[in-house]
Amino acid sequence: MRLLNRRATRIARLVAIGTTVPLAVYVAVALPVERTARLVGAVSVLLWYVLTFLIAKRVTLEWIK
């Protein structure tokens, strides 16, 4: 089980990074340079990474069992 958990974590991290990088680029280009907008964009990108990681890990664990 520990090996499966480690594999799922690695796959989920790759999925989360793969979806977060394009989002971060889009947010950096699309949002205005104002400090508040950049802060909200950064928080949303961080939240996107965390949620995507958790969802991808759960799906991967179910898939590889």
CHARMM-style PDB file with segment names, atoms N, HN, CA, C and O in Angstrom:
ATOM      1  N   MET     1       0.827  -1.202   0.000  1.00  0.00      PROA
ATOM      2  CA  MET     1       0.000   0.000   0.000  1.00  0.00      PROA
ATOM      3  C   MET     1       0.866   1.258   0.000  1.00  0.00      PROA
ATOM      4  O   MET     1       0.520   2.260  -0.626  1.00  0.00      PROA
ATOM      5  N   ARG     2       1.985   1.197   0.702  1.00  0.00      PROA
ATOM      6  HN  ARG     2       2.266   0.383   1.210  1.00  0.00      PROA
ATOM      7  CA  ARG     2       2.861   2.359   0.768  1.00  0.00      PROA
ATOM      8  C   ARG     2       3.439   2.699  -0.605  1.00  0.00      PROA
ATOM      9  O   ARG     2       3.568   3.871  -0.959  1.00  0.00      PROA
ATOM     10  N   LEU     3       3.785   1.665  -1.373  1.00  0.00      PROA
ATOM     11  HN  LEU     3       3.680   0.713  -1.085  1.00  0.00      PROA
ATOM     12  CA  LEU     3       4.309   1.868  -2.721  1.00  0.00      PROA
ATOM     13  C   LEU     3       3.246   2.473  -3.634  1.00  0.00      PROA
ATOM     14  O   LEU     3       3.546   3.348  -4.446  1.00  0.00      PROA
ATOM     15  N   LEU     4       2.008   2.007  -3.500  1.00  0.00      PROA
ATOM     16  HN  LEU     4       1.764   1.296  -2.840  1.00  0.00      PROA
ATOM     17  CA  LEU     4       0.921   2.564  -4.303  1.00  0.00      PROA
ATOM     18  C   LEU     4       0.681   4.029  -3.961  1.00  0.00      PROA
ATOM     19  O   LEU     4       0.430   4.850  -4.844  1.00  0.00      PROA
ATOM     20  N   ASN     5       0.760   4.346  -2.684  1.00  0.00      PROA
ATOM     21  HN  ASN     5       0.963   3.680  -1.967  1.00  0.00      PROA
ATOM     22  CA  ASN     5       0.571   5.727  -2.250  1.00  0.00      PROA
ATOM     23  C   ASN     5       1.672   6.631  -2.813  1.00  0.00      PROA
ATOM     24  O   ASN     5       1.404   7.750  -3.251  1.00  0.00      PROA
ATOM     25  N   ARG     6       2.895   6.138  -2.797  1.00  0.00      PROA
ATOM     26  HN  ARG     6       3.112   5.229  -2.441  1.00  0.00      PROA
ATOM     27  CA  ARG     6       4.014   6.917  -3.334  1.00  0.00      PROA
ATOM     28  C   ARG     6       3.856   7.135  -4.838  1.00  0.00      PROA
ATOM     29  O   ARG     6       4.093   8.233  -5.341  1.00  0.00      PROA
ATOM     30  N   ARG     7       3.451   6.077  -5.554  1.00  0.00      PROA
ATOM     31  HN  ARG     7       3.258   5.185  -5.145  1.00  0.00      PROA
ATOM     32  CA  ARG     7       3.228   6.203  -6.994  1.00  0.00      PROA
ATOM     33  C   ARG     7       2.110   7.186  -7.309  1.00  0.00      PROA
ATOM     34  O   ARG     7       2.228   8.008  -8.218  1.00  0.00      PROA
ATOM     35  N   ALA     8       1.030   7.095  -6.552  1.00  0.00      PROA
ATOM     36  HN  ALA     8       0.934   6.428  -5.813  1.00  0.00      PROA
ATOM     37  CA  ALA     8      -0.101   7.997  -6.756  1.00  0.00      PROA
ATOM     38  C   ALA     8       0.300   9.440  -6.479  1.00  0.00      PROA
ATOM     39  O   ALA     8      -0.130  10.351  -7.186  1.00  0.00      PROA
ATOM     40  N   THR     9       1.112   9.649  -5.467  1.00  0.00      PROA
ATOM     41  HN  THR     9       1.461   8.909  -4.892  1.00  0.00      PROA
ATOM     42  CA  THR     9       1.577  10.997  -5.148  1.00  0.00      PROA
ATOM     43  C   THR     9       2.421  11.562  -6.287  1.00  0.00      PROA
ATOM     44  O   THR     9       2.270  12.723  -6.665  1.00  0.00      PROA
ATOM     45  N   ARG    10       3.306  10.737  -6.825  1.00  0.00      PROA
ATOM     46  HN  ARG    10       3.430   9.793  -6.518  1.00  0.00      PROA
ATOM     47  CA  ARG    10       4.170  11.199  -7.925  1.00  0.00      PROA
ATOM     48  C   ARG    10       3.337  11.563  -9.160  1.00  0.00      PROA
ATOM     49  O   ARG    10       3.560  12.602  -9.782  1.00  0.00      PROA
ATOM     50  N   ILE    11       2.385  10.706  -9.505  1.00  0.00      PROA
ATOM     51  HN  ILE    11       2.204   9.862  -9.000  1.00  0.00      PROA
ATOM     52  CA  ILE    11       1.531  10.971 -10.672  1.00  0.00      PROA
ATOM     53  C   ILE    11       0.679  12.211 -10.432  1.00  0.00      PROA
ATOM     54  O   ILE    11       0.532  13.049 -11.323  1.00  0.00      PROA
ATOM     55  N   ALA    12       0.120  12.328  -9.240  1.00  0.00      PROA
ATOM     56  HN  ALA    12       0.239  11.648  -8.517  1.00  0.00      PROA
ATOM     57  CA  ALA    12      -0.728  13.487  -8.925  1.00  0.00      PROA
ATOM     58  C   ALA    12       0.071  14.778  -8.968  1.00  0.00      PROA
ATOM     59  O   ALA    12      -0.439  15.805  -9.416  1.00  0.00      PROA
ATOM     60  N   ARG    13       1.318  14.742  -8.507  1.00  0.00      PROA
ATOM     61  HN  ARG    13       1.732  13.908  -8.142  1.00  0.00      PROA
ATOM     62  CA  ARG    13       2.154  15.937  -8.543  1.00  0.00      PROA
ATOM     63  C   ARG    13       2.412  16.367  -9.983  1.00  0.00      PROA
ATOM     64  O   ARG    13       2.363  17.555 -10.300  1.00  0.00      PROA
ATOM     65  N   LEU    14       2.687  15.400 -10.851  1.00  0.00      PROA
ATOM     66  HN  LEU    14       2.727  14.434 -10.594  1.00  0.00      PROA
ATOM     67  CA  LEU    14       2.917  15.730 -12.260  1.00  0.00      PROA
ATOM     68  C   LEU    14       1.670  16.306 -12.914  1.00  0.00      PROA
ATOM     69  O   LEU    14       1.750  17.275 -13.670  1.00  0.00      PROA
ATOM     70  N   VAL    15       0.528  15.715 -12.625  1.00  0.00      PROA
ATOM     71  HN  VAL    15       0.463  14.929 -12.011  1.00  0.00      PROA
ATOM     72  CA  VAL    15      -0.733  16.231 -13.178  1.00  0.00      PROA
ATOM     73  C   VAL    15      -0.999  17.642 -12.667  1.00  0.00      PROA
ATOM     74  O   VAL    15      -1.372  18.525 -13.439  1.00  0.00      PROA
ATOM     75  N   ALA    16      -0.810  17.853 -11.378  1.00  0.00      PROA
ATOM     76  HN  ALA    16      -0.508  17.135 -10.750  1.00  0.00      PROA
ATOM     77  CA  ALA    16      -1.076  19.165 -10.796  1.00  0.00      PROA
ATOM     78  C   ALA    16      -0.138  20.223 -11.367  1.00  0.00      PROA
ATOM     79  O   ALA    16      -0.573  21.332 -11.676  1.00  0.00      PROA
ATOM     80  N   ILE    17       1.133  19.895 -11.508  1.00  0.00      PROA
ATOM     81  HN  ILE    17       1.486  18.994 -11.257  1.00  0.00      PROA
ATOM     82  CA  ILE    17       2.078  20.851 -12.088  1.00  0.00      PROA
ATOM     83  C   ILE    17       1.751  21.103 -13.551  1.00  0.00      PROA
ATOM     84  O   ILE    17       1.820  22.237 -14.025  1.00  0.00      PROA
ATOM     85  N   GLY    18       1.394  20.038 -14.263  1.00  0.00      PROA
ATOM     86  HN  GLY    18       1.338  19.117 -13.878  1.00  0.00      PROA
ATOM     87  CA  GLY    18       1.066  20.173 -15.687  1.00  0.00      PROA
ATOM     88  C   GLY    18      -0.142  21.037 -15.953  1.00  0.00      PROA
ATOM     89  O   GLY    18      -0.220  21.668 -17.007  1.00  0.00      PROA
ATOM     90  N   THR    19      -1.083  21.085 -15.038  1.00  0.00      PROA
ATOM     91  HN  THR    19      -1.019  20.572 -14.182  1.00  0.00      PROA
ATOM     92  CA  THR    19      -2.251  21.944 -15.234  1.00  0.00      PROA
ATOM     93  C   THR    19      -2.065  23.321 -14.608  1.00  0.00      PROA
ATOM     94  O   THR    19      -2.696  24.284 -15.042  1.00  0.00      PROA
ATOM     95  N   THR    20      -1.213  23.427 -13.599  1.00  0.00      PROA
ATOM     96  HN  THR    20      -0.701  22.644 -13.246  1.00  0.00      PROA
ATOM     97  CA  THR    20      -1.021  24.701 -12.909  1.00  0.00      PROA
ATOM     98  C   THR    20      -0.135  25.656 -13.692  1.00  0.00      PROA
ATOM     99  O   THR    20      -0.374  26.863 -13.686  1.00  0.00      PROA
ATOM    100  N   VAL    21       0.870  25.143 -14.356  1.00  0.00      PROA
ATOM    101  HN  VAL    21       1.065  24.162 -14.361  1.00  0.00      PROA
ATOM    102  CA  VAL    21       1.790  26.019 -15.098  1.00  0.00      PROA
ATOM    103  C   VAL    21       1.057  26.818 -16.181  1.00  0.00      PROA
ATOM    104  O   VAL    21       1.230  28.035 -16.243  1.00  0.00      PROA
ATOM    105  N   PRO    22       0.240  26.179 -17.042  1.00  0.00      PROA
ATOM    106  CA  PRO    22      -0.495  26.997 -18.023  1.00  0.00      PROA
ATOM    107  C   PRO    22      -1.451  27.997 -17.373  1.00  0.00      PROA
ATOM    108  O   PRO    22      -1.622  29.109 -17.872  1.00  0.00      PROA
ATOM    109  N   LEU    23      -2.071  27.605 -16.265  1.00  0.00      PROA
ATOM    110  HN  LEU    23      -1.932  26.702 -15.860  1.00  0.00      PROA
ATOM    111  CA  LEU    23      -2.950  28.539 -15.556  1.00  0.00      PROA
ATOM    112  C   LEU    23      -2.163  29.729 -15.027  1.00  0.00      PROA
ATOM    113  O   LEU    23      -2.618  30.867 -15.136  1.00  0.00      PROA
ATOM    114  N   ALA    24      -1.001  29.484 -14.464  1.00  0.00      PROA
ATOM    115  HN  ALA    24      -0.631  28.560 -14.376  1.00  0.00      PROA
ATOM    116  CA  ALA    24      -0.175  30.568 -13.932  1.00  0.00      PROA
ATOM    117  C   ALA    24       0.271  31.516 -15.038  1.00  0.00      PROA
ATOM    118  O   ALA    24       0.290  32.732 -14.848  1.00  0.00      PROA
ATOM    119  N   VAL    25       0.626  30.966 -16.185  1.00  0.00      PROA
ATOM    120  HN  VAL    25       0.611  29.978 -16.340  1.00  0.00      PROA
ATOM    121  CA  VAL    25       1.016  31.811 -17.318  1.00  0.00      PROA
ATOM    122  C   VAL    25      -0.166  32.663 -17.763  1.00  0.00      PROA
ATOM    123  O   VAL    25      -0.015  33.861 -18.004  1.00  0.00      PROA
ATOM    124  N   TYR    26      -1.333  32.054 -17.870  1.00  0.00      PROA
ATOM    125  HN  TYR    26      -1.455  31.081 -17.674  1.00  0.00      PROA
ATOM    126  CA  TYR    26      -2.523  32.799 -18.266  1.00  0.00      PROA
ATOM    127  C   TYR    26      -2.843  33.907 -17.268  1.00  0.00      PROA
ATOM    128  O   TYR    26      -3.137  35.035 -17.663  1.00  0.00      PROA
ATOM    129  N   VAL    27      -2.788  33.593 -15.995  1.00  0.00      PROA
ATOM    130  HN  VAL    27      -2.550  32.676 -15.674  1.00  0.00      PROA
ATOM    131  CA  VAL    27      -3.088  34.596 -14.966  1.00  0.00      PROA
ATOM    132  C   VAL    27      -2.073  35.732 -15.025  1.00  0.00      PROA
ATOM    133  O   VAL    27      -2.439  36.898 -14.881  1.00  0.00      PROA
ATOM    134  N   ALA    28      -0.808  35.403 -15.235  1.00  0.00      PROA
ATOM    135  HN  ALA    28      -0.510  34.455 -15.352  1.00  0.00      PROA
ATOM    136  CA  ALA    28       0.226  36.439 -15.293  1.00  0.00      PROA
ATOM    137  C   ALA    28       0.018  37.360 -16.494  1.00  0.00      PROA
ATOM    138  O   ALA    28       0.284  38.559 -16.411  1.00  0.00      PROA
ATOM    139  N   VAL    29      -0.451  36.810 -17.598  1.00  0.00      PROA
ATOM    140  HN  VAL    29      -0.667  35.836 -17.666  1.00  0.00      PROA
ATOM    141  CA  VAL    29      -0.641  37.616 -18.806  1.00  0.00      PROA
ATOM    142  C   VAL    29      -1.968  38.375 -18.770  1.00  0.00      PROA
ATOM    143  O   VAL    29      -2.032  39.531 -19.187  1.00  0.00      PROA
ATOM    144  N   ALA    30      -3.013  37.739 -18.279  1.00  0.00      PROA
ATOM    145  HN  ALA    30      -2.961  36.799 -17.940  1.00  0.00      PROA
ATOM    146  CA  ALA    30      -4.358  38.307 -18.387  1.00  0.00      PROA
ATOM    147  C   ALA    30      -4.689  39.329 -17.304  1.00  0.00      PROA
ATOM    148  O   ALA    30      -5.442  40.269 -17.559  1.00  0.00      PROA
ATOM    149  N   LEU    31      -4.141  39.164 -16.103  1.00  0.00      PROA
ATOM    150  HN  LEU    31      -3.529  38.400 -15.897  1.00  0.00      PROA
ATOM    151  CA  LEU    31      -4.525  40.071 -15.026  1.00  0.00      PROA
ATOM    152  C   LEU    31      -3.750  41.384 -15.104  1.00  0.00      PROA
ATOM    153  O   LEU    31      -2.615  41.415 -15.579  1.00  0.00      PROA
ATOM    154  N   PRO    32      -4.366  42.461 -14.639  1.00  0.00      PROA
ATOM    155  CA  PRO    32      -3.660  43.737 -14.612  1.00  0.00      PROA
ATOM    156  C   PRO    32      -2.510  43.711 -13.599  1.00  0.00      PROA
ATOM    157  O   PRO    32      -2.412  42.800 -12.777  1.00  0.00      PROA
ATOM    158  N   VAL    33      -1.663  44.704 -13.671  1.00  0.00      PROA
ATOM    159  HN  VAL    33      -1.742  45.444 -14.339  1.00  0.00      PROA
ATOM    160  CA  VAL    33      -0.455  44.741 -12.853  1.00  0.00      PROA
ATOM    161  C   VAL    33      -0.739  45.201 -11.424  1.00  0.00      PROA
ATOM    162  O   VAL    33       0.178  45.247 -10.605  1.00  0.00      PROA
ATOM    163  N   GLU    34      -1.960  45.536 -11.115  1.00  0.00      PROA
ATOM    164  HN  GLU    34      -2.706  45.499 -11.780  1.00  0.00      PROA
ATOM    165  CA  GLU    34      -2.296  45.984  -9.763  1.00  0.00      PROA
ATOM    166  C   GLU    34      -1.974  44.901  -8.733  1.00  0.00      PROA
ATOM    167  O   GLU    34      -2.105  43.707  -9.000  1.00  0.00      PROA
ATOM    168  N   ARG    35      -1.558  45.344  -7.571  1.00  0.00      PROA
ATOM    169  HN  ARG    35      -1.452  46.314  -7.354  1.00  0.00      PROA
ATOM    170  CA  ARG    35      -1.119  44.410  -6.529  1.00  0.00      PROA
ATOM    171  C   ARG    35      -2.239  43.466  -6.093  1.00  0.00      PROA
ATOM    172  O   ARG    35      -2.003  42.270  -5.920  1.00  0.00      PROA
ATOM    173  N   THR    36      -3.449  43.984  -5.915  1.00  0.00      PROA
ATOM    174  HN  THR    36      -3.641  44.955  -6.056  1.00  0.00      PROA
ATOM    175  CA  THR    36      -4.566  43.157  -5.463  1.00  0.00      PROA
ATOM    176  C   THR    36      -4.898  42.078  -6.489  1.00  0.00      PROA
ATOM    177  O   THR    36      -5.152  40.928  -6.129  1.00  0.00      PROA
ATOM    178  N   ALA    37      -4.896  42.446  -7.753  1.00  0.00      PROA
ATOM    179  HN  ALA    37      -4.690  43.380  -8.046  1.00  0.00      PROA
ATOM    180  CA  ALA    37      -5.199  41.475  -8.802  1.00  0.00      PROA
ATOM    181  C   ALA    37      -4.140  40.376  -8.840  1.00  0.00      PROA
ATOM    182  O   ALA    37      -4.474  39.200  -8.988  1.00  0.00      PROA
ATOM    183  N   ARG    38      -2.890  40.742  -8.710  1.00  0.00      PROA
ATOM    184  HN  ARG    38      -2.618  41.697  -8.590  1.00  0.00      PROA
ATOM    185  CA  ARG    38      -1.804  39.753  -8.713  1.00  0.00      PROA
ATOM    186  C   ARG    38      -1.899  38.831  -7.494  1.00  0.00      PROA
ATOM    187  O   ARG    38      -1.654  37.629  -7.600  1.00  0.00      PROA
ATOM    188  N   LEU    39      -2.251  39.389  -6.355  1.00  0.00      PROA
ATOM    189  HN  LEU    39      -2.450  40.365  -6.269  1.00  0.00      PROA
ATOM    190  CA  LEU    39      -2.378  38.589  -5.142  1.00  0.00      PROA
ATOM    191  C   LEU    39      -3.523  37.583  -5.272  1.00  0.00      PROA
ATOM    192  O   LEU    39      -3.369  36.412  -4.925  1.00  0.00      PROA
ATOM    193  N   VAL    40      -4.658  38.038  -5.766  1.00  0.00      PROA
ATOM    194  HN  VAL    40      -4.783  38.990  -6.047  1.00  0.00      PROA
ATOM    195  CA  VAL    40      -5.799  37.136  -5.974  1.00  0.00      PROA
ATOM    196  C   VAL    40      -5.436  36.063  -6.999  1.00  0.00      PROA
ATOM    197  O   VAL    40      -5.793  34.897  -6.830  1.00  0.00      PROA
ATOM    198  N   GLY    41      -4.736  36.447  -8.049  1.00  0.00      PROA
ATOM    199  HN  GLY    41      -4.446  37.394  -8.187  1.00  0.00      PROA
ATOM    200  CA  GLY    41      -4.302  35.479  -9.055  1.00  0.00      PROA
ATOM    201  C   GLY    41      -3.360  34.440  -8.480  1.00  0.00      PROA
ATOM    202  O   GLY    41      -3.489  33.251  -8.773  1.00  0.00      PROA
ATOM    203  N   ALA    42      -2.417  34.877  -7.665  1.00  0.00      PROA
ATOM    204  HN  ALA    42      -2.312  35.842  -7.427  1.00  0.00      PROA
ATOM    205  CA  ALA    42      -1.461  33.949  -7.058  1.00  0.00      PROA
ATOM    206  C   ALA    42      -2.152  32.980  -6.107  1.00  0.00      PROA
ATOM    207  O   ALA    42      -1.837  31.790  -6.089  1.00  0.00      PROA
ATOM    208  N   VAL    43      -3.083  33.485  -5.328  1.00  0.00      PROA
ATOM    209  HN  VAL    43      -3.339  34.452  -5.343  1.00  0.00      PROA
ATOM    210  CA  VAL    43      -3.820  32.615  -4.401  1.00  0.00      PROA
ATOM    211  C   VAL    43      -4.673  31.614  -5.168  1.00  0.00      PROA
ATOM    212  O   VAL    43      -4.768  30.450  -4.779  1.00  0.00      PROA
ATOM    213  N   SER    44      -5.293  32.062  -6.255  1.00  0.00      PROA
ATOM    214  HN  SER    44      -5.215  33.008  -6.571  1.00  0.00      PROA
ATOM    215  CA  SER    44      -6.120  31.147  -7.036  1.00  0.00      PROA
ATOM    216  C   SER    44      -5.272  30.059  -7.699  1.00  0.00      PROA
ATOM    217  O   SER    44      -5.706  28.910  -7.793  1.00  0.00      PROA
ATOM    218  N   VAL    45      -4.081  30.406  -8.154  1.00  0.00      PROA
ATOM    219  HN  VAL    45      -3.728  31.339  -8.079  1.00  0.00      PROA
ATOM    220  CA  VAL    45      -3.194  29.407  -8.754  1.00  0.00      PROA
ATOM    221  C   VAL    45      -2.744  28.406  -7.696  1.00  0.00      PROA
ATOM    222  O   VAL    45      -2.700  27.205  -7.962  1.00  0.00      PROA
ATOM    223  N   LEU    46      -2.414  28.879  -6.517  1.00  0.00      PROA
ATOM    224  HN  LEU    46      -2.450  29.855  -6.300  1.00  0.00      PROA
ATOM    225  CA  LEU    46      -2.018  27.980  -5.428  1.00  0.00      PROA
ATOM    226  C   LEU    46      -3.163  27.046  -5.038  1.00  0.00      PROA
ATOM    227  O   LEU    46      -2.954  25.849  -4.842  1.00  0.00      PROA
ATOM    228  N   LEU    47      -4.353  27.589  -4.929  1.00  0.00      PROA
ATOM    229  HN  LEU    47      -4.522  28.562  -5.088  1.00  0.00      PROA
ATOM    230  CA  LEU    47      -5.522  26.781  -4.601  1.00  0.00      PROA
ATOM    231  C   LEU    47      -5.797  25.755  -5.698  1.00  0.00      PROA
ATOM    232  O   LEU    47      -6.147  24.611  -5.407  1.00  0.00      PROA
ATOM    233  N   TRP    48      -5.642  26.160  -6.951  1.00  0.00      PROA
ATOM    234  HN  TRP    48      -5.358  27.089  -7.188  1.00  0.00      PROA
ATOM    235  CA  TRP    48      -5.811  25.245  -8.082  1.00  0.00      PROA
ATOM    236  C   TRP    48      -4.840  24.067  -7.961  1.00  0.00      PROA
ATOM    237  O   TRP    48      -5.229  22.917  -8.166  1.00  0.00      PROA
ATOM    238  N   TYR    49      -3.576  24.355  -7.625  1.00  0.00      PROA
ATOM    239  HN  TYR    49      -3.260  25.289  -7.458  1.00  0.00      PROA
ATOM    240  CA  TYR    49      -2.578  23.290  -7.491  1.00  0.00      PROA
ATOM    241  C   TYR    49      -2.977  22.303  -6.403  1.00  0.00      PROA
ATOM    242  O   TYR    49      -2.937  21.090  -6.612  1.00  0.00      PROA
ATOM    243  N   VAL    50      -3.357  22.818  -5.251  1.00  0.00      PROA
ATOM    244  HN  VAL    50      -3.389  23.803  -5.080  1.00  0.00      PROA
ATOM    245  CA  VAL    50      -3.694  21.947  -4.122  1.00  0.00      PROA
ATOM    246  C   VAL    50      -4.902  21.080  -4.447  1.00  0.00      PROA
ATOM    247  O   VAL    50      -4.876  19.871  -4.216  1.00  0.00      PROA
ATOM    248  N   LEU    51      -5.950  21.678  -4.976  1.00  0.00      PROA
ATOM    249  HN  LEU    51      -5.971  22.660  -5.164  1.00  0.00      PROA
ATOM    250  CA  LEU    51      -7.153  20.910  -5.292  1.00  0.00      PROA
ATOM    251  C   LEU    51      -6.894  19.888  -6.395  1.00  0.00      PROA
ATOM    252  O   LEU    51      -7.356  18.750  -6.309  1.00  0.00      PROA
ATOM    253  N   THR    52      -6.163  20.285  -7.420  1.00  0.00      PROA
ATOM    254  HN  THR    52      -5.787  21.209  -7.489  1.00  0.00      PROA
ATOM    255  CA  THR    52      -5.846  19.356  -8.499  1.00  0.00      PROA
ATOM    256  C   THR    52      -5.009  18.202  -7.990  1.00  0.00      PROA
ATOM    257  O   THR    52      -5.233  17.056  -8.379  1.00  0.00      PROA
ATOM    258  N   PHE    53      -4.046  18.485  -7.124  1.00  0.00      PROA
ATOM    259  HN  PHE    53      -3.863  19.416  -6.807  1.00  0.00      PROA
ATOM    260  CA  PHE    53      -3.215  17.431  -6.549  1.00  0.00      PROA
ATOM    261  C   PHE    53      -4.060  16.439  -5.759  1.00  0.00      PROA
ATOM    262  O   PHE    53      -3.916  15.228  -5.927  1.00  0.00      PROA
ATOM    263  N   LEU    54      -4.933  16.943  -4.903  1.00  0.00      PROA
ATOM    264  HN  LEU    54      -5.050  17.926  -4.766  1.00  0.00      PROA
ATOM    265  CA  LEU    54      -5.749  16.050  -4.074  1.00  0.00      PROA
ATOM    266  C   LEU    54      -6.692  15.195  -4.923  1.00  0.00      PROA
ATOM    267  O   LEU    54      -6.839  13.998  -4.680  1.00  0.00      PROA
ATOM    268  N   ILE    55      -7.321  15.810  -5.909  1.00  0.00      PROA
ATOM    269  HN  ILE    55      -7.201  16.783  -6.106  1.00  0.00      PROA
ATOM    270  CA  ILE    55      -8.239  15.067  -6.774  1.00  0.00      PROA
ATOM    271  C   ILE    55      -7.484  14.035  -7.601  1.00  0.00      PROA
ATOM    272  O   ILE    55      -7.916  12.887  -7.705  1.00  0.00      PROA
ATOM    273  N   ALA    56      -6.368  14.434  -8.185  1.00  0.00      PROA
ATOM    274  HN  ALA    56      -6.018  15.366  -8.101  1.00  0.00      PROA
ATOM    275  CA  ALA    56      -5.598  13.506  -9.010  1.00  0.00      PROA
ATOM    276  C   ALA    56      -5.045  12.354  -8.182  1.00  0.00      PROA
ATOM    277  O   ALA    56      -4.983  11.224  -8.666  1.00  0.00      PROA
ATOM    278  N   LYS    57      -4.649  12.616  -6.962  1.00  0.00      PROA
ATOM    279  HN  LYS    57      -4.699  13.534  -6.569  1.00  0.00      PROA
ATOM    280  CA  LYS    57      -4.132  11.545  -6.111  1.00  0.00      PROA
ATOM    281  C   LYS    57      -5.231  10.549  -5.786  1.00  0.00      PROA
ATOM    282  O   LYS    57      -5.014   9.338  -5.831  1.00  0.00      PROA
ATOM    283  N   ARG    58      -6.397  11.051  -5.463  1.00  0.00      PROA
ATOM    284  HN  ARG    58      -6.574  12.034  -5.427  1.00  0.00      PROA
ATOM    285  CA  ARG    58      -7.522  10.163  -5.131  1.00  0.00      PROA
ATOM    286  C   ARG    58      -7.920   9.316  -6.327  1.00  0.00      PROA
ATOM    287  O   ARG    58      -8.145   8.113  -6.195  1.00  0.00      PROA
ATOM    288  N   VAL    59      -8.009   9.941  -7.489  1.00  0.00      PROA
ATOM    289  HN  VAL    59      -7.826  10.918  -7.596  1.00  0.00      PROA
ATOM    290  CA  VAL    59      -8.372   9.210  -8.712  1.00  0.00      PROA
ATOM    291  C   VAL    59      -7.301   8.180  -9.050  1.00  0.00      PROA
ATOM    292  O   VAL    59      -7.620   7.051  -9.424  1.00  0.00      PROA
ATOM    293  N   THR    60      -6.041   8.560  -8.923  1.00  0.00      PROA
ATOM    294  HN  THR    60      -5.781   9.477  -8.619  1.00  0.00      PROA
ATOM    295  CA  THR    60      -4.947   7.639  -9.235  1.00  0.00      PROA
ATOM    296  C   THR    60      -4.940   6.453  -8.286  1.00  0.00      PROA
ATOM    297  O   THR    60      -4.734   5.320  -8.720  1.00  0.00      PROA
ATOM    298  N   LEU    61      -5.161   6.691  -7.007  1.00  0.00      PROA
ATOM    299  HN  LEU    61      -5.329   7.612  -6.654  1.00  0.00      PROA
ATOM    300  CA  LEU    61      -5.217   5.584  -6.047  1.00  0.00      PROA
ATOM    301  C   LEU    61      -6.331   4.602  -6.390  1.00  0.00      PROA
ATOM    302  O   LEU    61      -6.141   3.388  -6.311  1.00  0.00      PROA
ATOM    303  N   GLU    62      -7.486   5.125  -6.770  1.00  0.00      PROA
ATOM    304  HN  GLU    62      -7.641   6.111  -6.834  1.00  0.00      PROA
ATOM    305  CA  GLU    62      -8.590   4.248  -7.152  1.00  0.00      PROA
ATOM    306  C   GLU    62      -8.292   3.493  -8.432  1.00  0.00      PROA
ATOM    307  O   GLU    62      -8.696   2.341  -8.591  1.00  0.00      PROA
ATOM    308  N   TRP    63      -7.586   4.141  -9.342  1.00  0.00      PROA
ATOM    309  HN  TRP    63      -7.258   5.077  -9.212  1.00  0.00      PROA
ATOM    310  CA  TRP    63      -7.309   3.548 -10.642  1.00  0.00      PROA
ATOM    311  C   TRP    63      -6.254   2.442 -10.555  1.00  0.00      PROA
ATOM    312  O   TRP    63      -6.368   1.434 -11.252  1.00  0.00      PROA
ATOM    313  N   ILE    64      -5.238   2.609  -9.720  1.00  0.00      PROA
ATOM    314  HN  ILE    64      -5.145   3.428  -9.153  1.00  0.00      PROA
ATOM    315  CA  ILE    64      -4.142   1.624  -9.687  1.00  0.00      PROA
ATOM    316  C   ILE    64      -4.390   0.484  -8.700  1.00  0.00      PROA
ATOM    317  O   ILE    64      -3.587  -0.447  -8.635  1.00  0.00      PROA
ATOM    318  N   LYS    65      -5.461   0.531  -7.945  1.00  0.00      PROA
ATOM    319  HN  LYS    65      -6.113   1.287  -7.998  1.00  0.00      PROA
ATOM    320  CA  LYS    65      -5.755  -0.563  -7.001  1.00  0.00      PROA
ATOM    321  C   LYS    65      -6.139  -1.825  -7.738  1.00  0.00      PROA
ATOM    322  OT1 LYS    65      -6.420  -2.845  -7.109  1.00  0.00      PROA
TER     323      LYS     65
END
